[in-house]
Amino acid sequence: MTDEVLVRSVGRALRITLNRPRAINALTLDMVRSIEVALDQAEEDRAIATVILDGAGDRGLCAGGDIRALYEAALAGDRGGLQFWREEYALDARLARFPKPVVAVMDGIVMGGGIGISAHAPHRIVTERSSVGMPEVGIGFSPDVGGTWLLARAPGELGTHVALTGASIDGPDAIACGLADRLVPSASVTDLIEALADSNLDSTIDRFAVTPERLTVSGLIEDRTWIDETYSANTVESIIDRLAQQHHEAARLALDRITGNSPTALKVALRALREASQKPTLEACLEMEFRISRTFLLDTPDFTEGVRAAVVDKDRSPQWRPQRLGDVTPERVEQFFVPGDDDLQLNYRQSRHGVAST
């Protein structure tokens, strides 16, 4: 166990708190393993009825995986990042299949890996402070942690819009996209967690939740018509052409974001979303995402360049290779989906571990 994950029993609930507030609780391999140990405890202890997952500090649940550590490993030629993803993705699948209710409190920032440990849970709480996103294409990467499974099942083309722009969305939009379920005012989150310790789960959430309309209306739902028309295209180039023809301010902003993202990542992400829509299970999507992540880590300069520009040097001027969409060939995209000898295999079985990685 690590002190970067706090685990304590509160009544009939086991509360798991990510505890790296200065890093917005970014996940490390030790944290993933500590959460697994806590879930073992919750599964084996009959006195535990509910698992609550939240984050320390006032900035957010989780800003994602520790991409600086992945960046340094990639530069050193270290394959340790693959082990992180292998265990992280298995944890995401386990949380989705966990035999006891899991309540994820998605207050504040929830990005990337934070989506993986929260948005697959059966009870997902957002607040008016929530900022939820899969920004991977902006760092030369592709939505992972089961993000393709979730976004491919969002209404219409909302998930494609979120994936290709990499933009953050608020609580009501997260509910509209199927990434969250209920909205609770941030001022009530502490009381909600305390009440969940000994009360009926569903009635307790009902008591604290408000309808999104009481705070704001989902902007994505209002934009659904032009989003569906635009993102139903089969290529990134066509999507960009359609965005350029739209007269909505939100479409212009989307166009600016997409054209600044990695061309390779955009094409891989669109292909992954389309394939995810045909996958039968979350596990199948995670296995596909592992192949994609492996290729970005080991055989693509855009990932390290994207992290450098966004996190290390913070110059926000990544030099993508290649720089033009037209230079990302179908053959190059296909390389991200080719099976390998070290593929992730997730086999769900009813056991104390829920999901086993073999």
Protein Blocks (a to p, Z undefined) as FASTA:
>chain_A
ZZkbccddehjbccddddbfknoopacfklmmmmmmmmmmmmmmmklmbdcdddedjkbf
becjcfklmmmmmmnopaklmmmmmmmmmmmmmmmmpcbdcdddfehjaehjlmmmmmmp
mbdcddfkbccddfklmnopaceehlmmmmmmgghjlmmmmmmnopacdfklmmmnopaf
bdcdfklmmmmmmmmmmpcfklmmmmmpccfklmoccfklmmmmmmmmmmmpmbfklmmm
mmmmpcbfklmmmmmmmmmpcfklmmmmmmmmmmmmmpcbfklmmmmmmmmmmmmmmmpf
klmmmmmmmmmnonopacdddfbfklmcfklmmmmmgccfkbccddddddfklpacZZ
